[in-house]
Amino acid sequence: MKERNFGTGEWLHECWLEEQKANVNVSRVTQWQNVGLYEGFITGVVSGLRLHQSPFSMPENVTNGEIFKAVGKYLDRHTNDWGKSAAVLVVKALSATWPPRAGIVMAERIGERLVRMGVMNPEQVERVLAAQRAGDSRMFGQIALALGFVEDNSLRRYADYLDAFKGDRF
């Protein structure tokens, strides 16, 4: 394996190929370190996401094998993305397999961030969440705007914050 590829989707896919060999017939594996790197790298990304309360709908009882397979299949289907960061591709694979939860879970996250930004206070966040629980189907920001708790530029700052986690900025 070429060292310059370490940490890219191409590198992760090379490791995935060895992982597949190990799952079919262990005697076919030629680079055991790639199996360990593949599993260890993905496990690290998943652990970090779980530690930070990931928005994905991944079941608690999902096995590591299922996660490794989901990432590998994603890599097989997205060859044009192999030049991107391996961590980004793991997150994209998880998102494609177990889509982010919507509604109140994400609304709580935006509320927490807006409190940290000093834009809203916890009581205002709770009023927006209460409106959603009562059946208001609008997005968190739309309700907060309508109630006069935030200004449009504050929501743009929040969108910029989210945008920082897209692409290869991991």
ABEGO torsion letter per residue (X at the ends): XBAAABGBAAAAAAAAAAAAAAAABAAABABAAAAAAAAAAAAAAAAAAAAAGBABABBAABBAAAAAAAAAAAAAABAAAAABBAAAAAAAAAAAABBBBBEAAAAAAAAAAAAAAGABBAAAAAAAAAAAAAGBABBAAAAAAAAGABBAAAAAAAAAAAAAABEAAX
